[in-house]
Amino acid sequence: MGKGKHVMKCCVQDIYSLTRLKVPVPFAFGQDLDTMFMLLKWLAVLSISWTLKDLPIVPSSAQSSGFLNGCWLDLMDAVVFDAYLVNDRVLYPKYGIDSDGTAAEKDEDYMNLLRLTWIVVFVLATLSPALYTSYSHSGEEDDGAGTENAPRDFAHSAESLIRSLQMLERQSALDHVEECLAIQREAYAQHSVEAGEAVLVKVAPEGHEKLVTADKLLQDLFLAAGGRAPRPGQATMLHGGTYSVQFTDMSDSNSDDEIVPVSRVYPDASAEAEKRMCRPGCCSGWCGVAGLNGKFQRKATLIDSVRSLFFLEVPFFLWRLYFEWDGLTFGSFVVILMLKNFVWAIMDFLTILSCGDNAATCLGMMPVSMLSEALEGSALSSVSVGPAGLFSLAAATARKQVAISIKEQRSKLKVRNAWLIIERQKAEDGHDVEAIAVLTEEINRVEGQLKVLDEQEKMNHG
């Protein structure tokens, strides 16, 4: 426009964007294609959920049920992940659009890689439970649990008990219960012989027997009020339900030994664990490939952990990091999914190192078993869709704290109850009638305390 120095030059810059068409679906009450697709997708997910989790014919044991629940979690993660297939960060390069909307060279590499990742993950996650269910019945026969001449251990007996319960075989279930109890009592007795007669214990102050199993906060309040802390020591059983305790706290103001009733004696599981921490064999069970022979469940768990680690958790975590890094905040819903991928990747890695053996130990502890127990029933063992997942996680936090406190108290009481039963068995072997009566009374008292905790737990869940 104009002449000479008054010429004005102008240019046109095209800005592009992508819009999804709103295609109405006939006989769908005015809903468009995207909405109907989302609805049908989640109906399909619910169908898979019923097949994997609620169909009573498929799971044949607690282990197989846990395996299928893990597969269901992976499928849910894959379904939630497919939203990235229509993310602008992969669609724009595919159609030659830059991040600011201007034209650019077409680059389909990200889209193709993302599609390949999702297809491989989804197919493998779908095939895993199908193959497991197909081969589980024949594979379980190879575990040696059902052979007559094979030595029975606690795991095999417990597995047989679960099968009997599922088949409603009352007498068989009762027989397996007695077998499990006998095997466990024998294991405890053997451990007692190996460890010697003295047992690491804590002796409660007289009149405050419940202090040892109480919540830590109550213990701190009791000590702050001037109360005496439970004293650690080594206890040896005497006649009539009394114990000779050699204290190990080296207190100048108290005696080094004392004869105390069983009501004040509590086995110290934490001290036993510390005692085993640096013993020979404290780290065992890792990379035990030989233990896979004839163990279908361990083989299946190991193979599925390899699938989960390399073909779901790691790639999904990296893709989510790529898509969400710029806008990632602590309150983002995707943080839950990324945390799930990270924690379960650690779980899969430990499972691979242990070759599927949950009893593998490190410094006297069982990290695979501990992490598995911590994840079970937590917010990371499920995938919630939408912002409701954040509210669900927040609401569960308070209940979780109360549940942890109750669980710690129950664990201490159960340890003491098991110890009392073993001590009563020793008294029966020694024909100590007075000790049997005292120990039976103490067992009944502990079982009453466990019932109180059960009521508290019901109130917490309610």
C-alpha positions as CSV (number, residue, x, y, z in Angstrom):
1,M,0.0,0.0,0.0
2,G,1.2,3.5,-0.8
3,K,4.3,4.6,-2.8
4,G,8.0,5.1,-2.0
5,K,8.7,5.5,1.6
6,H,5.1,5.3,2.4
7,V,4.9,1.7,1.3
8,M,3.5,-0.5,4.0
9,K,4.3,-4.2,3.9
10,C,2.1,-6.7,5.7
11,C,2.1,-10.4,6.0
12,V,-0.4,-13.1,7.0
13,Q,0.6,-15.7,9.6
14,D,-1.5,-18.8,9.8
15,I,-2.3,-20.2,13.2
16,Y,-3.5,-23.8,13.3
17,S,-5.2,-25.8,16.0
18,L,-6.9,-29.2,16.2
19,T,-10.6,-29.7,17.1
20,R,-12.4,-32.9,17.6
21,L,-15.7,-33.1,15.7
22,K,-18.9,-33.5,17.7
23,V,-20.5,-36.4,15.8
24,P,-23.9,-37.2,17.2
25,V,-24.8,-40.9,17.7
26,P,-28.2,-42.1,16.7
27,F,-30.6,-43.3,19.5
28,A,-28.1,-42.1,22.1
29,F,-30.1,-39.3,23.7
30,G,-28.1,-36.6,21.9
31,Q,-24.7,-37.9,23.1
32,D,-21.7,-37.5,20.7
33,L,-19.3,-40.1,19.6
34,D,-16.5,-39.2,22.1
35,T,-18.9,-39.5,25.0
36,M,-20.3,-42.9,23.8
37,F,-16.8,-44.2,23.2
38,M,-15.8,-43.2,26.8
39,L,-18.9,-44.9,28.2
40,L,-18.4,-48.1,26.2
41,K,-14.7,-48.2,27.2
42,W,-15.5,-48.1,30.9
43,L,-18.2,-50.7,30.5
44,A,-15.6,-53.0,28.9
45,V,-13.3,-52.2,31.9
46,L,-16.1,-53.3,34.3
47,S,-16.5,-56.5,32.4
48,I,-12.8,-57.3,32.7
49,S,-13.0,-56.4,36.4
50,W,-15.8,-58.9,36.9
51,T,-13.8,-61.6,35.0
52,L,-10.6,-61.0,36.9
53,K,-11.7,-60.1,40.4
54,D,-15.2,-61.2,41.1
55,L,-15.7,-64.5,39.1
56,P,-15.5,-67.2,41.8
57,I,-14.4,-69.9,39.4
58,V,-11.1,-68.4,38.3
59,P,-9.1,-67.7,41.6
60,S,-8.1,-71.0,43.2
61,S,-5.9,-69.7,46.0
62,A,-5.0,-66.5,47.8
63,Q,-1.8,-66.3,45.7
64,S,-3.6,-66.5,42.4
65,S,-6.2,-64.0,43.6
66,G,-3.4,-61.6,44.4
67,F,-1.8,-62.2,41.0
68,L,-5.0,-61.5,39.2
69,N,-5.6,-58.3,41.3
70,G,-2.1,-57.1,40.2
71,C,-3.0,-57.8,36.5
72,W,-6.3,-55.8,37.0
73,L,-4.3,-52.9,38.4
74,D,-2.1,-52.9,35.3
75,L,-5.1,-53.0,33.0
76,M,-6.6,-50.0,34.8
77,D,-3.4,-48.1,34.5
78,A,-3.2,-48.8,30.8
79,V,-6.8,-47.6,30.3
80,V,-6.2,-44.4,32.1
81,F,-2.9,-43.9,30.2
82,D,-4.7,-44.0,26.7
83,A,-5.7,-40.4,27.3
84,Y,-2.2,-39.4,26.2
85,L,-2.9,-40.7,22.7
86,V,-4.9,-37.6,22.0
87,N,-2.5,-35.2,23.8
88,D,-1.5,-32.1,21.9
89,R,2.2,-32.8,22.5
90,V,2.0,-35.8,20.1
91,L,-0.9,-34.7,17.9
92,Y,0.6,-31.3,16.9
93,P,3.9,-32.6,15.6
94,K,2.1,-35.4,13.7
95,Y,0.1,-32.9,11.7
96,G,2.9,-30.4,11.3
97,I,1.9,-27.8,13.9
98,D,4.3,-26.2,16.3
99,S,3.6,-25.5,20.0
100,D,2.6,-21.9,19.2
101,G,0.2,-23.0,16.4
102,T,2.4,-22.1,13.4
103,A,3.3,-24.5,10.6
104,A,6.2,-26.9,11.2
105,E,7.7,-30.1,9.8
106,K,5.6,-33.2,10.3
107,D,7.1,-35.5,12.9
108,E,5.2,-38.7,13.7
109,D,7.9,-40.4,15.7
110,Y,6.5,-39.4,19.1
111,M,3.0,-40.6,18.1
112,N,4.2,-43.9,16.7
113,L,6.4,-44.5,19.8
114,L,3.5,-43.7,22.2
115,R,1.1,-45.9,20.3
116,L,3.6,-48.8,20.2
117,T,4.2,-48.4,23.9
118,W,0.5,-48.4,24.8
119,I,-0.4,-51.3,22.4
120,V,2.5,-53.5,23.8
121,V,1.6,-52.7,27.4
122,F,-2.1,-53.3,26.9
123,V,-1.7,-56.5,25.0
124,L,0.8,-58.0,27.5
125,A,-1.3,-56.9,30.5
126,T,-4.4,-58.6,28.9
127,L,-2.5,-61.8,28.0
128,S,-0.9,-62.2,31.4
129,P,-4.1,-63.2,33.4
130,A,-5.3,-65.2,30.4
131,L,-2.1,-67.3,30.3
132,Y,-1.9,-67.6,34.1
133,T,-5.5,-68.9,34.3
134,S,-4.9,-71.3,31.4
135,Y,-1.8,-72.9,33.0
136,S,-2.4,-72.4,36.7
137,H,-4.4,-75.6,37.3
138,S,-1.8,-77.9,35.7
139,G,1.1,-75.8,37.1
140,E,-0.2,-76.0,40.7
141,E,0.1,-79.8,40.5
142,D,3.8,-79.4,39.9
143,D,4.4,-77.5,43.1
144,G,4.6,-80.7,45.1
145,A,1.8,-79.6,47.4
146,G,-0.5,-82.5,46.6
147,T,2.0,-85.5,46.5
148,E,1.6,-88.0,49.4
149,N,5.3,-88.5,50.0
150,A,6.5,-84.9,49.6
151,P,7.4,-83.2,52.9
152,R,4.7,-80.8,54.0
153,D,5.6,-77.3,55.0
154,F,3.4,-74.5,56.3
155,A,2.9,-72.8,52.8
156,H,1.7,-76.0,51.2
157,S,-0.6,-76.8,54.2
158,A,-2.1,-73.3,54.1
159,E,-2.6,-73.6,50.3
160,S,-4.5,-76.9,50.8
161,L,-6.6,-75.2,53.6
162,I,-7.6,-72.4,51.2
163,R,-8.6,-74.9,48.5
164,S,-10.7,-76.9,51.0
165,L,-12.5,-73.7,52.1
166,Q,-13.2,-72.7,48.5
167,M,-14.7,-76.2,47.9
168,L,-16.7,-76.0,51.2
169,E,-15.0,-79.2,52.4
170,R,-15.5,-78.8,56.1
171,Q,-13.7,-81.8,57.5
172,S,-10.8,-81.4,55.1
173,A,-10.5,-77.7,56.1
174,L,-10.4,-78.6,59.8
175,D,-7.7,-81.3,59.2
176,H,-5.6,-78.7,57.3
177,V,-6.1,-76.2,60.2
178,E,-4.7,-78.8,62.7
179,E,-1.9,-79.6,60.3
180,C,-0.9,-75.9,59.9
181,L,-1.0,-75.4,63.7
182,A,1.1,-78.5,64.3
183,I,3.7,-77.5,61.7
184,Q,3.9,-73.9,63.1
185,R,4.2,-75.2,66.7
186,E,7.0,-77.5,65.6
187,A,8.8,-74.6,63.8
188,Y,8.5,-72.4,66.9
189,A,9.8,-75.2,69.1
190,Q,12.7,-75.8,66.8
191,H,13.5,-72.1,66.8
192,S,13.4,-72.1,70.6
193,V,15.8,-75.0,70.8
194,E,18.2,-73.3,68.4
195,A,18.0,-69.9,70.2
196,G,18.4,-71.5,73.6
197,E,16.1,-71.4,76.7
198,A,16.5,-67.6,77.4
199,V,14.0,-65.4,75.5
200,L,14.5,-61.7,74.8
201,V,11.6,-60.0,76.6
202,K,10.4,-56.7,78.0
203,V,9.1,-56.6,81.5
204,A,6.3,-54.2,82.2
205,P,6.2,-52.2,85.4
206,E,4.0,-53.7,88.0
207,G,0.4,-52.6,87.6
208,H,1.0,-51.3,84.1
209,E,1.0,-54.5,82.1
210,K,-0.8,-53.0,79.1
211,L,1.9,-50.4,78.6
212,V,4.1,-52.6,76.4
213,T,1.4,-53.2,73.8
214,A,-0.1,-49.7,74.0
215,D,0.1,-47.1,71.3
216,K,3.5,-45.2,71.2
217,L,1.8,-41.9,72.1
218,L,0.3,-43.4,75.3
219,Q,3.7,-44.8,76.2
220,D,5.3,-41.3,75.7
221,L,2.6,-39.7,77.8
222,F,3.1,-42.3,80.5
223,L,6.9,-41.7,80.6
224,A,6.4,-37.9,80.6
225,A,4.1,-38.3,83.7
226,G,7.0,-39.9,85.5
227,G,6.2,-43.6,84.8
228,R,8.8,-46.3,84.5
229,A,9.6,-47.7,81.1
230,P,9.4,-51.5,80.4
231,R,12.8,-53.0,81.0
232,P,14.5,-55.3,78.4
233,G,16.0,-58.6,79.5
234,Q,16.4,-62.4,79.0
235,A,13.7,-64.6,80.5
236,T,13.9,-68.2,81.5
237,M,10.8,-70.2,82.5
238,L,10.5,-71.4,86.1
239,H,7.8,-73.4,87.9
240,G,4.2,-72.2,88.2
241,G,4.2,-69.6,85.4
242,T,7.0,-67.4,86.7
243,Y,10.2,-66.3,84.9
244,S,13.7,-65.5,86.0
245,V,14.6,-62.4,84.1
246,Q,18.2,-61.2,83.6
247,F,17.9,-57.5,82.7
248,T,20.1,-56.1,80.0
249,D,19.7,-52.3,80.5
250,M,22.5,-52.0,83.0
251,S,20.5,-49.7,85.3
252,D,22.3,-48.7,88.5
253,S,19.0,-47.9,90.4
254,N,17.4,-51.3,89.7
255,S,18.4,-54.9,90.3
256,D,20.0,-56.9,87.5
257,D,17.6,-59.9,87.8
258,E,14.1,-60.5,89.1
259,I,11.5,-63.3,89.3
260,V,8.3,-62.0,87.7
261,P,4.9,-63.5,86.8
262,V,4.1,-64.2,83.2
263,S,1.5,-61.3,83.2
264,R,4.4,-58.9,83.1
265,V,6.5,-60.7,80.5
266,Y,6.2,-59.7,76.9
267,P,8.4,-61.2,74.1
268,D,10.5,-58.5,72.4
269,A,10.2,-59.2,68.7
270,S,12.2,-56.1,67.7
271,A,15.1,-57.2,69.8
272,E,15.0,-60.7,68.3
273,A,15.1,-59.0,64.8
274,E,18.1,-56.9,65.8
275,K,19.8,-60.0,67.1
276,R,19.4,-61.7,63.8
277,M,20.3,-58.7,61.7
278,C,24.1,-59.4,61.4
279,R,24.1,-63.1,61.9
280,P,25.5,-65.4,59.2
281,G,22.7,-66.0,56.7
282,C,21.0,-62.7,57.5
283,C,20.9,-62.0,53.8
284,S,19.5,-65.0,51.9
285,G,17.0,-66.0,49.3
286,W,18.2,-63.6,46.5
287,C,18.7,-64.7,42.9
288,G,17.7,-68.3,43.9
289,V,17.0,-69.6,40.4
290,A,17.2,-73.2,41.7
291,G,14.2,-72.5,43.9
292,L,12.0,-72.1,40.8
293,N,12.1,-75.8,39.9
294,G,8.5,-77.1,40.1
295,K,7.2,-73.9,41.6
296,F,4.6,-72.6,39.2
297,Q,3.4,-69.7,41.3
298,R,7.0,-68.4,41.8
299,K,7.7,-68.7,38.0
300,A,4.5,-66.9,37.2
301,T,5.2,-64.1,39.7
302,L,8.7,-63.7,38.4
303,I,7.7,-63.5,34.7
304,D,4.9,-61.1,35.4
305,S,7.2,-58.9,37.4
306,V,9.5,-58.7,34.4
307,R,6.5,-57.8,32.2
308,S,5.2,-55.2,34.7
309,L,8.6,-53.5,35.3
310,F,9.9,-53.2,31.7
311,F,6.6,-53.1,29.8
312,L,4.4,-50.9,32.1
313,E,5.8,-49.2,35.2
314,V,9.1,-47.8,33.7
315,P,7.7,-46.7,30.3
316,F,4.5,-45.3,31.8
317,F,6.5,-43.3,34.4
318,L,8.8,-41.8,31.8
319,W,6.0,-40.9,29.4
320,R,4.0,-39.2,32.3
321,L,7.1,-37.4,33.3
322,Y,7.5,-36.1,29.7
323,F,3.9,-35.0,29.4
324,E,3.4,-33.6,32.8
325,W,6.7,-32.1,33.9
326,D,6.0,-28.5,33.0
327,G,2.7,-28.3,34.9
328,L,3.4,-30.9,37.6
329,T,2.4,-29.9,41.1
330,F,2.0,-31.8,44.3
331,G,-1.8,-31.6,44.0
332,S,-1.9,-33.0,40.5
333,F,-3.9,-36.2,40.0
334,V,-1.1,-37.6,37.9
335,V,1.2,-37.5,40.9
336,I,-0.7,-40.5,42.3
337,L,-0.2,-42.4,39.1
338,M,3.5,-41.6,38.8
339,L,3.9,-42.6,42.5
340,K,2.1,-45.8,41.8
341,N,4.5,-46.5,38.8
342,F,7.6,-45.7,40.9
343,V,6.7,-47.7,43.9
344,W,5.5,-50.8,42.0
345,A,8.6,-50.6,39.9
346,I,10.6,-51.0,43.1
347,M,8.3,-53.9,44.1
348,D,8.8,-55.6,40.7
349,F,12.6,-55.1,40.9
350,L,12.8,-56.7,44.3
351,T,10.6,-59.6,43.2
352,I,12.9,-60.2,40.2
353,L,16.0,-60.2,42.5
354,S,14.4,-62.6,44.9
355,C,13.1,-64.8,42.0
356,G,9.5,-64.5,43.4
357,D,10.5,-65.6,46.9
358,N,8.7,-63.3,49.4
359,A,10.8,-64.8,52.3
360,A,14.1,-63.4,50.9
361,T,15.9,-61.6,53.8
362,C,18.2,-58.6,54.0
363,L,19.8,-57.9,57.4
364,G,17.3,-60.2,59.0
365,M,14.3,-58.4,57.4
366,M,12.1,-59.5,54.5
367,P,11.8,-56.4,52.2
368,V,9.7,-58.1,49.5
369,S,7.1,-59.3,52.0
370,M,7.2,-56.0,54.0
371,L,6.7,-53.8,50.8
372,S,3.9,-56.2,49.6
373,E,2.1,-55.9,52.9
374,A,2.5,-52.2,52.9
375,L,1.0,-51.8,49.4
376,E,-1.9,-54.2,50.0
377,G,-5.0,-52.2,50.6
378,S,-3.2,-48.8,50.2
379,A,-4.2,-46.0,47.8
380,L,-1.4,-47.2,45.5
381,S,-3.0,-50.7,45.1
382,S,-5.9,-49.1,43.1
383,V,-6.3,-46.6,40.3
384,S,-9.0,-43.9,40.8
385,V,-10.1,-42.0,37.8
386,G,-10.7,-38.2,38.0
387,P,-10.3,-35.7,40.9
388,A,-12.1,-38.1,43.2
389,G,-8.9,-40.0,43.5
390,L,-7.3,-37.1,45.3
391,F,-10.2,-36.7,47.8
392,S,-10.3,-40.5,48.3
393,L,-6.5,-40.5,49.1
394,A,-6.9,-37.6,51.6
395,A,-10.0,-39.1,53.3
396,A,-8.2,-42.4,53.7
397,T,-5.1,-40.8,55.3
398,A,-6.8,-40.3,58.7
399,R,-8.4,-43.7,58.8
400,K,-5.0,-45.2,57.7
401,Q,-3.2,-43.7,60.7
402,V,-5.8,-45.1,63.1
403,A,-5.6,-48.4,61.4
404,I,-1.8,-48.5,61.7
405,S,-2.0,-47.9,65.4
406,I,-4.5,-50.7,65.8
407,K,-2.5,-53.0,63.7
408,E,0.7,-52.4,65.7
409,Q,-1.1,-53.2,68.9
410,R,-2.7,-56.3,67.4
411,S,0.6,-57.4,66.1
412,K,2.2,-57.2,69.5
413,L,-0.7,-59.0,71.2
414,K,-0.7,-61.8,68.6
415,V,3.1,-62.3,69.0
416,R,2.5,-62.5,72.8
417,N,-0.4,-64.9,72.3
418,A,1.6,-67.2,70.1
419,W,4.5,-67.1,72.6
420,L,2.1,-67.9,75.5
421,I,0.7,-70.9,73.5
422,I,4.3,-72.3,73.0
423,E,5.1,-71.7,76.7
424,R,1.9,-73.6,77.6
425,Q,3.0,-76.4,75.4
426,K,6.4,-76.5,77.2
427,A,4.5,-76.6,80.5
428,E,2.3,-79.5,79.3
429,D,5.5,-81.4,78.3
430,G,6.9,-80.7,81.8
431,H,3.6,-81.6,83.5
432,D,3.6,-78.3,85.3
433,V,-0.2,-78.0,86.1
434,E,0.1,-74.7,87.9
435,A,1.9,-73.1,85.0
436,I,-0.7,-74.5,82.5
437,A,-3.5,-72.8,84.5
438,V,-1.7,-69.5,84.7
439,L,-0.7,-69.5,81.1
440,T,-4.3,-70.4,80.0
441,E,-5.7,-67.5,82.0
442,E,-3.2,-65.2,80.4
443,I,-4.0,-66.4,76.9
444,N,-7.7,-65.8,77.6
445,R,-6.9,-62.3,78.7
446,V,-4.9,-61.5,75.6
447,E,-7.7,-62.9,73.4
448,G,-10.1,-60.5,75.1
449,Q,-7.8,-57.6,74.4
450,L,-7.7,-58.7,70.7
451,K,-11.6,-58.7,70.6
452,V,-11.5,-55.1,71.9
453,L,-9.2,-54.1,69.1
454,D,-11.5,-55.8,66.6
455,E,-14.4,-53.6,67.8
456,Q,-12.2,-50.5,67.5
457,E,-11.3,-51.4,64.0
458,K,-14.9,-51.9,63.0
459,M,-15.7,-48.4,64.3
460,N,-12.8,-47.0,62.3
461,H,-14.0,-48.6,59.1
462,G,-17.5,-47.5,59.8
